[in-house]
């Protein structure tokens, strides 16, 4: 569902928008949906040439009051008896209205007296109970084993500031080895102050979202050094690629929060945080992501957030307006920028997601319970540190446990083991009462069938497992080394389908439609039934990429694959993009801040 239909004229006086800087699309680039009435007469003529005969299936004339609507349905040509295939019915002009226009009807409200299927992609709830792969006793055994790891072995913490804070809180610190050990009671006490839910405040209040409970949020891929698309192939990621991905993330309601979509390697690392934060703040109005690469960079990003949100430091600390990921260096190590990032995010009241990255057989025991236990110990350590810094600081339990190809050592994603690990991680997160983050991942090198089924398996693991925050949900390719534009759109299609799956299904007497059954009778059809006519425009999910035409019509339209259609969608979306409104004074202040810090040399990352 595109949200880029905002009219510039609707912006409040005194506001402006960032120019999209999009070049004109090449001829023929882009139609992502069928045009009204397209292809019908040519399809009919083609079938006539193949010797197919017309057959009318209408049982009886439609009621007078439905005559006009009945004309929306046409019976097209049947196959000959020798073809041995069933007749084909097709829907004509009205159902060929471009998808974006039909989807807009969900916002405009139903016509008077007409039922309307409600679509709420911006605020998503998972209505299903999470899968329980392990028994409660097994989960408790893993939890206690993780506490034992922290008590006996501990974690190596490379940040002197982190070790000092932990020592002051009662942890046992060995400065010679940098190992820090936590007593189980200390971890248990810290868990009592972790919020069970968190809220991410967006620049646009309608885009703010909840994390925890039954709420689910999706974010795009984060961190790949390379990008890929059908036209230009694989290449080093640039700032303009990053901006384009942010434009796409803003355009689809199934993407709830932003992410660091790719590394813009054409920007010096000391300035990169300035440009990526500016792009997120000016090209989108959703909650955004930051990287933890040292306090000076975070200070810049937090200052820019305060400018964009129009808040002072105290107000900024009161609610989370951004999130970041802390990856432990498995096994059992917490690096300097990650430790300091945990500390600073907790101090500022922003959402930290502590995520051990464990590959069974490589950085973790080869068994799923063993890998989960190690990851659980590392997550507990990071979560405890957040509460030592500031009780009640928002934090999430992150999981990214998969396996490796034991023949080559290459990481594998979207595997059955990945899904099982997700189920177990969800149970462990619920055991300690902390919101849970998971991912959608694939090892595929192209946006092909492997990419689709591995990503789908990952999503099932996350969503059936009760995940609250799905990172890398759109665009991930090549094990996270590449962000793909076509894969982003294909993933959005899958996310929208899950959004639809999560929608409540009304079952009133009107929805059951007993009158329609009586109206049609034996051997009839429901195309022209009043029940259908009241609902057909919004009765079913309208796909973004999927092509439901028959083979002949699909061939005549160019025989485009899903990946090719996805390429047209993202190009069309970027061509139509309009950034959300931002007051001119705020935009100028942000630009001035970035230019001043750029002149001062930015902030080199800490490692």
C-alpha positions in Angstrom: 0.0 0.0 0.0 1.6 3.2 -1.1 1.4 6.2 1.1 3.1 8.6 -1.3 -0.2 10.1 -2.5 0.1 13.1 -0.2 -0.7 16.2 -2.1 1.9 18.9 -1.8 -0.9 21.4 -1.7 -2.2 19.9 1.5 0.9 21.0 3.4 0.4 23.6 6.1 1.5 27.1 5.3 5.0 27.8 6.4 6.2 24.2 5.7 8.3 22.8 3.0 9.6 19.5 1.9 12.9 18.1 0.9 13.2 17.8 -2.9 13.1 14.1 -3.9 15.9 14.7 -6.5 14.6 11.9 -8.6 15.6 11.7 -12.3 12.8 11.2 -14.8 11.9 7.6 -15.2 13.0 5.9 -18.5 10.2 5.3 -21.0 8.2 2.3 -20.0 9.6 2.1 -16.5 7.1 1.5 -14.0 3.6 0.5 -14.3 3.1 -1.8 -11.4 -0.5 -2.5 -11.9 -2.9 -3.2 -14.8 -4.4 -0.2 -16.4 -8.2 0.0 -16.7 -9.5 -2.4 -19.3 -6.0 -3.3 -20.5 -5.4 -6.4 -22.5 -9.0 -7.6 -22.7 -9.8 -7.1 -26.4 -6.4 -8.2 -27.5 -6.7 -11.3 -25.3 -10.1 -12.0 -26.8 -8.8 -11.7 -30.3 -5.8 -13.9 -29.5 -8.0 -16.6 -28.2 -10.2 -16.4 -31.3 -7.2 -17.0 -33.4 -6.4 -20.1 -31.4 -9.9 -21.6 -32.1 -11.4 -21.0 -28.7 -15.1 -20.6 -28.6 -17.2 -18.1 -26.6 -19.4 -19.5 -23.9 -21.9 -17.6 -21.8 -22.3 -18.9 -18.2 -25.0 -16.5 -17.0 -27.8 -18.6 -15.5 -30.4 -15.8 -15.6 -30.5 -12.1 -16.2 -29.3 -10.0 -13.2 -31.8 -8.1 -11.2 -32.5 -4.6 -12.6 -30.8 -2.8 -9.7 -27.5 -4.7 -10.4 -27.5 -4.3 -14.2 -24.7 -1.7 -14.2 -22.5 -3.6 -11.8 -23.2 -6.8 -13.6 -21.5 -5.2 -16.6 -18.3 -5.2 -14.6 -18.1 -8.9 -15.1 -17.5 -10.5 -18.5 -17.5 -14.1 -19.5 -14.5 -14.7 -21.7 -13.7 -17.5 -24.1 -13.8 -21.1 -23.0 -11.2 -23.6 -24.1 -12.3 -26.1 -26.8 -13.3 -29.6 -25.6 -10.0 -31.0 -26.8 -8.2 -28.7 -24.4 -9.8 -30.4 -21.4 -9.3 -27.4 -19.2 -12.1 -25.6 -17.3 -13.7 -22.3 -18.5 -12.1 -19.1 -17.4 -13.9 -16.2 -16.0 -12.4 -12.8 -15.8 -13.1 -9.5 -14.1 -13.0 -6.5 -16.4 -12.6 -2.8 -16.2 -13.6 -2.1 -12.6 -11.3 -4.7 -11.0 -8.5 -3.5 -13.3 -8.3 -0.1 -11.7 -4.7 0.5 -10.6 -3.9 -1.0 -7.2 -2.8 2.3 -5.7 -6.2 3.8 -6.5 -8.1 0.8 -5.1 -5.9 0.8 -2.0 -6.6 4.5 -1.5 -10.3 3.6 -1.1 -9.4 2.0 2.3 -8.5 5.5 3.5 -11.3 7.4 1.9 -14.0 5.3 3.7 -16.8 3.2 2.2 -19.6 4.4 0.0 -22.8 5.0 1.8 -24.4 1.8 2.9 -21.5 -0.3 1.6 -19.5 -2.7 3.8 -15.8 -2.1 3.8 -12.9 -4.3 4.8 -10.7 -2.5 7.2 -6.9 -2.5 6.6 -4.6 -1.3 9.4 -1.0 -1.8 8.3 0.4 1.1 10.4 -0.4 -0.5 13.7 -0.2 -4.3 13.6 -1.3 -6.9 16.2 -0.5 -10.6 16.0 -3.7 -12.4 17.0 -2.1 -15.9 17.2 -0.7 -17.6 20.3 3.1 -18.2 20.0 4.5 -21.6 19.1 6.0 -23.5 22.1 8.8 -25.6 20.8 10.2 -26.4 24.3 8.5 -27.2 27.5 8.5 -24.8 30.4 11.0 -27.1 32.2 13.3 -27.1 29.2 13.2 -23.3 29.0 13.9 -23.0 32.7 16.9 -25.3 32.3 18.3 -23.1 29.6 17.7 -19.9 31.6 19.4 -21.4 34.7 22.3 -22.6 32.5 22.7 -19.1 31.1 22.8 -17.6 34.6 25.5 -20.2 35.4 27.6 -19.1 32.5 27.5 -15.5 33.6 28.3 -16.5 37.2 31.2 -18.8 36.5 32.7 -17.7 33.1 31.3 -14.2 32.7 31.8 -12.0 29.6 34.8 -10.1 28.4 34.0 -6.3 28.4 36.4 -4.2 26.4 35.0 -0.8 27.6 36.7 0.6 30.7 33.6 2.7 31.5 31.5 -0.4 31.2 33.7 -2.4 33.6 33.7 0.4 36.1 29.9 0.7 36.1 29.5 -3.1 36.5 32.0 -3.2 39.3 30.3 -0.4 41.1 27.0 -2.4 40.9 28.6 -5.4 42.5 29.9 -7.4 39.6 33.1 -9.3 39.9 35.6 -7.7 37.5 39.1 -9.0 36.6 40.9 -6.0 35.1 43.8 -8.2 33.9 41.5 -10.3 31.6 38.6 -7.8 31.3 36.2 -10.6 32.4 33.1 -9.6 34.3 31.0 -12.1 36.2 27.4 -11.5 37.4 25.6 -13.2 40.3 22.2 -14.7 39.3 20.5 -12.5 41.9 21.9 -9.4 40.2 20.5 -10.4 36.8 17.2 -11.4 38.3 16.9 -8.0 40.1 17.7 -6.1 36.9 14.9 -8.0 35.0 12.3 -6.7 37.5 12.8 -3.1 36.2 12.8 -3.8 32.4 9.6 -2.4 30.8 7.4 -5.2 29.3 6.5 -2.8 26.5 8.1 0.2 24.9 6.9 3.0 22.7 8.8 4.5 19.8 7.8 8.1 19.1 7.8 9.3 15.5 8.1 12.8 14.1 4.6 12.2 12.9 2.5 11.0 15.9 0.4 8.8 13.6 3.6 6.8 12.9 4.6 6.2 16.5 4.4 2.5 17.4 4.3 0.2 20.4 6.8 -2.7 20.9 5.6 -5.6 23.1 2.4 -7.3 23.9 0.6 -8.4 20.7 2.2 -5.5 18.8 4.4 -6.2 15.8 6.6 -3.8 13.9 8.6 -4.4 10.7 11.9 -2.7 9.7 14.0 -3.0 6.6 17.4 -4.5 6.1 20.2 -2.9 8.1 23.9 -2.5 7.4 24.9 -4.1 4.1 27.9 -2.6 2.4 26.6 -3.4 -1.1 23.3 -2.8 -3.0 21.8 -4.5 -6.0 19.1 -4.0 -8.6 18.3 -5.6 -11.9 19.5 -2.7 -14.0 22.8 -1.8 -12.3 23.7 -5.0 -10.7 25.7 -5.3 -7.5 27.7 -2.3 -6.4 29.1 -0.5 -3.4 26.3 1.3 -1.5 26.1 5.0 -1.8 24.3 7.8 0.1 21.8 8.2 -2.8 21.0 4.4 -2.5 20.5 5.0 1.2 18.1 7.8 0.5 16.2 5.8 -2.0 15.7 3.0 0.5 14.5 5.5 3.0 12.0 6.8 0.4 10.8 3.2 -0.2 10.5 2.5 3.6 8.4 5.7 4.0 6.2 4.7 1.1 4.8 1.4 2.5 2.8 1.2 5.7 3.9 -2.4 6.2 7.3 -0.9 7.1 6.7 0.6 10.5 10.2 1.8 11.5 13.3 2.9 9.6 16.6 1.1 9.5 20.2 1.7 8.4 19.4 0.3 5.0 22.9 0.3 3.5 26.3 1.7 4.3 26.8 4.9 2.2 30.5 4.3 1.5 30.9 7.4 -0.6 30.6 9.4 2.6 33.6 9.7 5.0 32.9 7.6 8.2 33.3 10.7 10.4 30.4 12.3 8.6 28.3 9.3 7.6 26.1 9.5 10.8 25.2 13.1 9.9 24.0 12.3 6.4 22.1 9.1 7.3 20.3 10.7 10.2 19.4 13.8 8.1 18.0 11.5 5.4 15.8 9.6 7.9 14.5 12.8 9.5 13.7 14.7 6.2 12.6 11.9 3.9 10.5 10.1 6.4 8.4 10.6 9.5 8.7 7.2 11.1 10.8 6.2 14.1 14.5 5.9 13.0 17.6 3.9 13.7 21.1 4.9 14.8 24.4 3.1 15.0 26.5 3.0 18.1 29.9 4.1 17.0 31.0 6.2 19.9 29.5 8.9 22.1 30.5 11.8 19.8 28.5 10.4 16.9 25.5 9.6 19.2 25.7 13.1 20.6 25.3 14.5 17.0 22.4 12.2 16.2 20.6 12.9 19.5 21.0 16.6 18.9 19.5 16.3 15.4 16.6 14.3 16.8 15.8 17.0 19.4 15.8 19.6 16.6 13.4 17.6 14.4 11.1 16.7 17.3 11.3 20.2 18.8 12.1 18.9 22.4 14.6 19.7 25.1 17.0 17.2 26.6 14.7 16.3 29.5 11.8 15.6 27.2 14.0 13.7 24.9 15.1 11.4 27.7 11.5 10.7 28.8 10.5 8.7 25.7 12.3 6.7 23.1 12.5 8.3 19.7 15.0 6.0 18.1 16.5 2.6 18.5 19.9 0.9 18.0 21.3 -2.6 17.8 24.0 -3.9 20.1 25.6 -7.1 18.8 27.7 -9.1 21.2 30.8 -10.5 19.8 29.9 -14.2 20.4 31.1 -16.1 22.2 31.1 -14.0 25.4 32.6 -10.7 24.4 31.2 -7.2 24.4 33.2 -4.8 22.3 34.0 -1.1 23.2 31.5 0.7 20.9 28.7 -1.7 21.7 29.2 -1.4 25.5 29.3 2.4 25.4 26.3 2.4 23.1 24.3 0.4 25.6 25.3 2.8 28.3 24.5 6.0 26.3 21.2 4.7 25.0 20.1 3.7 28.5 21.2 7.1 29.9 19.2 8.9 27.2 16.1 6.7 27.6 16.3 5.4 24.0 15.5 1.9 22.9 18.4 -0.6 22.8 18.1 -4.0 21.2 20.7 -6.4 22.7 21.3 -9.0 20.0 23.8 -11.8 20.2 24.7 -13.1 16.7 25.3 -16.8 17.2 25.8 -19.4 14.5 25.4 -22.9 15.8 28.6 -24.9 15.1 30.7 -21.8 14.6 30.3 -19.1 17.4 28.0 -21.3 19.5 27.5 -24.9 20.4 26.2 -27.0 17.4 22.9 -27.8 19.0 19.9 -25.5 19.0 19.5 -25.6 22.8 23.2 -25.0 23.3 23.3 -22.0 20.9 20.2 -20.6 22.5 21.6 -20.9 26.0 24.8 -19.0 25.0 22.8 -16.3 23.2 20.5 -16.0 26.2 23.4 -15.5 28.6 24.9 -12.7 26.4 21.5 -11.0 26.1 21.0 -11.2 29.8 24.3 -9.5 30.4 23.5 -6.6 28.1 20.0 -6.2 29.5 21.4 -6.1 33.0 23.9 -3.4 32.0 21.0 -1.2 30.8 19.2 -1.4 34.1 22.4 -0.7 36.0 22.8 2.5 34.1 19.1 3.5 34.4 16.4 1.5 36.0 13.4 1.2 33.6 15.5 2.0 30.5 13.7 0.5 27.4 15.5 -2.5 26.1 14.7 -5.5 23.9 15.8 -9.1 23.8 17.4 -9.6 20.4 17.9 -13.0 18.8 19.8 -14.0 15.7 20.6 -17.7 16.0 21.1 -19.8 12.9 23.4 -22.5 11.7 26.3 -22.9 9.3 26.9 -25.1 6.3 29.2 -27.6 8.0 30.8 -28.4 4.6 32.0 -24.8 3.9 31.4 -22.9 7.1 29.1 -20.4 5.3 26.2 -19.0 7.3 22.8 -20.4 6.5 19.6 -18.5 7.0 15.9 -19.2 6.6 16.5 -22.9 7.6 14.3 -25.1 9.7 17.0 -24.7 12.4 16.7 -20.9 12.1 12.9 -21.1 12.7 13.3 -23.5 15.6 15.8 -21.2 17.2 13.4 -18.3 16.7 10.6 -20.3 18.5 13.0 -21.0 21.4 14.3 -17.4 21.6 10.7 -16.2 21.8 10.0 -18.5 24.7 13.2 -17.4 26.5 12.2 -13.7 26.0 8.8 -14.4 27.5 10.4 -16.2 30.4 12.2 -13.0 31.4 9.3 -10.7 30.4 11.2 -8.6 27.8 10.0 -7.6 24.3 11.7 -9.7 21.6 13.3 -8.8 18.3 14.0 -11.4 15.5 14.8 -11.2 11.8 13.9 -12.2 8.3 17.0 -13.5 6.5 18.2 -15.5 3.5 21.6 -16.7 2.2 20.5 -16.3 -1.4 22.6 -14.2 -3.7 19.8 -13.1 -5.9 16.1 -12.2 -5.4 15.1 -15.6 -6.6 13.0 -18.6 -5.4 15.6 -19.4 -2.7 15.4 -15.9 -1.4 11.7 -16.1 -1.2 11.3 -19.4 0.6 14.1 -18.8 3.0 12.7 -15.3 3.9 9.3 -16.8 4.2 10.6 -19.5 6.6 12.3 -16.8 8.6 9.1 -14.8 8.9 7.1 -17.8 10.0 9.7 -18.5 12.7 9.5 -14.9 13.9 5.8 -14.3 13.7 4.6 -17.7 14.8 7.2 -17.4 17.6 5.5 -14.2 18.8 8.1 -11.7 17.7 7.5 -8.0 18.5 10.1 -6.4 16.2 11.3 -7.9 12.9 14.5 -6.4 11.6 15.8 -7.1 8.1 12.2 -7.7 7.1 12.7 -6.1 3.6 15.6 -6.0 1.3 18.1 -8.5 2.9 20.2 -10.5 0.4 23.4 -12.5 0.3 23.4 -13.2 4.1 23.1 -9.5 4.9 26.0 -8.3 2.7 23.7 -6.8 0.1 20.5 -4.7 0.1 18.4 -5.4 -2.9 15.7 -3.0 -4.3 13.7 -5.8 -5.9 14.0 -8.0 -2.8 12.7 -5.0 -0.8 9.5 -4.9 -2.9 9.1 -8.7 -2.9 9.5 -8.7 0.9 6.9 -5.9 1.3 4.5 -8.1 -0.6 5.1 -10.9 1.9 4.8 -8.4 4.8 1.5 -7.0 3.5 0.2 -10.6 3.2 1.1 -11.2 6.9 -0.6 -7.9 7.8 -3.7 -9.1 6.0 -3.5 -12.5 7.8 -3.4 -10.7 11.1 -6.6 -8.7 10.4 -9.7 -9.7 12.4 -12.4 -11.5 10.3 -15.9 -10.4 11.1 -18.5 -13.1 11.1 -21.8 -11.3 11.5 -25.0 -12.6 9.9 -24.4 -10.1 7.0 -20.9 -11.5 6.5 -22.1 -15.1 6.5 -24.4 -14.2 3.6 -27.3 -16.7 4.0 -29.4 -14.4 1.7 -26.7 -14.7 -1.0 -26.9 -18.5 -0.9 -30.7 -18.3 -1.3 -30.4 -15.8 -4.1 -28.0 -17.8 -6.2 -29.4 -21.3 -5.7 -28.1 -24.6 -7.0 -25.6 -24.5 -9.8 -25.4 -20.7 -10.0 -22.6 -18.3 -9.4 -22.1 -15.5 -6.9 -20.5 -12.9 -9.3 -23.7 -10.9 -9.6 -25.2 -11.6 -6.2 -26.0 -8.4 -4.2 -23.7 -9.7 -1.4 -20.8 -9.8 -3.8 -21.6 -6.5 -5.4 -21.5 -4.8 -2.1 -18.1 -6.2 -1.2 -16.1 -7.2 -4.3 -13.9 -4.1 -4.5 -12.3 -4.8 -1.1 -13.2 -8.4 -0.4 -9.7 -9.7 -0.9 -6.1 -8.7 -0.6 -4.9 -6.7 -3.6 -1.3 -7.8 -4.4 1.6 -5.4 -5.0 3.6 -7.8 -7.2 1.7 -11.0 -7.8 0.2 -11.5 -11.3 -2.9 -13.6 -11.3 -3.6 -13.5 -15.0 -3.6 -16.7 -17.0 -0.6 -17.8 -19.0 -1.9 -16.3 -22.3 -2.6 -12.9 -20.9 0.6 -12.9 -18.9 2.6 -13.8 -22.0 1.0 -11.1 -24.1 1.8 -8.5 -21.4 5.5 -9.3 -21.6 5.8 -12.5 -19.5 7.5 -10.5 -16.7 8.7 -12.4 -13.7 8.0 -11.3 -10.1 11.5 -9.8 -9.8 10.9 -7.8 -13.0 7.6 -6.6 -11.7 9.2 -5.7 -8.4 11.7 -3.6 -10.3 8.8 -1.7 -11.9 7.2 -1.1 -8.5 10.2 0.4 -6.8 11.0 2.6 -9.7 7.4 3.8 -9.9 7.3 4.4 -6.2 10.5 6.5 -6.2 9.2 8.4 -9.2 6.0 9.4 -7.4 7.6 10.0 -4.0 6.9 13.1 -2.0 8.6 13.6 1.3 6.5 14.2 4.4 6.1 17.9 5.4 8.6 19.5 7.7 8.6 23.1 8.8 11.1 25.2 6.8 12.8 26.6 10.0 13.4 23.0 11.3 14.8 21.9 8.0 17.1 24.9 7.9 18.3 24.3 11.5 19.0 20.6 10.7 20.9 21.5 7.5 22.9 24.2 9.4 23.8 21.7 12.2 25.1 19.1 9.7 27.1 21.7 7.7 28.7 23.1 10.9 29.6 19.6 12.2 31.0 18.7 8.7 33.3 21.8 8.8 34.4 20.7 12.3 35.4 17.3 10.9 32.4 15.3 12.1 33.0 12.6 14.7 35.4 9.6 13.9 33.9 6.3 15.0 35.1 4.6 18.1 36.4 1.0 17.8 
